[in-house]
Amino acid sequence: MTNRISIPASEVRPDDHLYDGPGTNAHPTFQWETITAASLVDGLVRLTVGRLEPPNNEFWFEPDEVVTVIRYPVAGPDKPAAKPDHKHGRGHRHG
């Protein structure tokens, strides 16, 4: 399950998805960009999508400016594998 939330830009974190307008592709799935880095620069929040090295796409916000993102729940630890249920008793012969 995903959550579309509106939060201050200062609370956005990597792996959130930021709306990037309609772009050249009309399919709505391609309008959300994965944030690869979030940092504070000169009092503004810089959100980087795509590559970390130039050229990249950057979005700049005031720290308290409200931004709508999609955030996926953090995956919990994997469940341990179930142990096989051996129904055979010890010392019994099958034959």
C-alpha positions as CSV (number, residue, x, y, z in Angstrom):
1,M,0.0,0.0,0.0
2,T,1.3,3.5,-0.9
3,N,0.5,6.7,0.9
4,R,0.1,10.0,-0.9
5,I,0.9,12.6,1.8
6,S,1.4,16.4,2.0
7,I,4.3,17.3,4.3
8,P,6.7,20.2,4.8
9,A,9.6,20.0,2.3
10,S,12.0,19.6,5.2
11,E,10.4,16.2,6.0
12,V,10.8,14.7,2.5
13,R,13.3,11.9,2.3
14,P,15.1,9.8,-0.3
15,D,12.9,7.2,-2.0
16,D,9.8,9.4,-1.7
17,H,8.2,10.1,-5.0
18,L,7.7,13.7,-6.1
19,Y,5.1,14.9,-8.7
20,D,7.0,16.3,-11.7
21,G,4.2,17.5,-14.0
22,P,2.8,15.9,-17.1
23,G,6.2,15.9,-19.0
24,T,6.3,14.5,-22.5
25,N,4.6,11.2,-21.7
26,A,0.8,11.4,-21.2
27,H,0.8,8.3,-18.9
28,P,0.2,9.5,-15.3
29,T,2.7,6.9,-13.9
30,F,5.6,8.8,-15.4
31,Q,4.7,12.0,-13.6
32,W,6.2,10.9,-10.3
33,E,10.0,11.0,-9.8
34,T,11.9,9.1,-7.2
35,I,13.9,11.4,-4.9
36,T,17.5,10.3,-4.7
37,A,18.8,13.0,-2.3
38,A,17.4,15.7,0.0
39,S,19.6,18.4,1.5
40,L,19.5,21.8,3.1
41,V,21.4,24.4,1.1
42,D,21.4,28.1,2.0
43,G,18.2,27.7,4.0
44,L,16.3,26.0,1.2
45,V,15.5,22.3,0.8
46,R,17.0,20.9,-2.4
47,L,15.4,17.6,-3.6
48,T,17.3,15.8,-6.3
49,V,15.7,13.2,-8.6
50,G,17.5,10.9,-10.9
51,R,21.3,10.9,-10.9
52,L,23.3,12.4,-8.1
53,E,25.9,13.8,-10.4
54,P,25.1,16.5,-13.0
55,P,23.0,16.7,-15.1
56,N,20.2,16.0,-12.7
57,N,16.8,17.4,-11.8
58,E,16.6,19.5,-8.7
59,F,13.6,21.0,-7.0
60,W,14.0,23.8,-4.5
61,F,11.5,24.6,-1.6
62,E,11.3,26.6,1.5
63,P,11.6,24.2,4.5
64,D,8.0,24.8,5.6
65,E,6.5,24.7,2.1
66,V,4.0,21.9,1.7
67,V,5.0,19.2,-0.8
68,T,2.8,16.2,-1.9
69,V,4.8,13.0,-2.2
70,I,4.1,9.3,-2.4
71,R,5.8,7.3,0.4
72,Y,5.9,3.5,0.4
73,P,5.8,1.8,3.8
74,V,9.2,0.6,5.0
75,A,9.6,-3.1,4.7
76,G,9.9,-5.0,7.9
77,P,12.3,-7.8,8.6
78,D,11.7,-11.0,6.7
79,K,9.9,-13.7,8.6
80,P,12.0,-16.7,9.4
81,A,11.5,-19.7,7.2
82,A,9.1,-22.3,8.6
83,K,10.7,-25.4,9.9
84,P,9.5,-28.6,8.3
85,D,7.0,-30.5,10.5
86,H,8.4,-34.1,10.7
87,K,5.6,-36.4,11.9
88,H,7.8,-39.5,12.2
89,G,8.8,-40.5,15.7
90,R,12.2,-41.7,16.6
91,G,13.0,-45.4,16.7
92,H,10.1,-46.4,14.5
93,R,10.7,-48.5,11.5
94,H,8.8,-48.1,8.3
95,G,8.8,-50.9,6.1
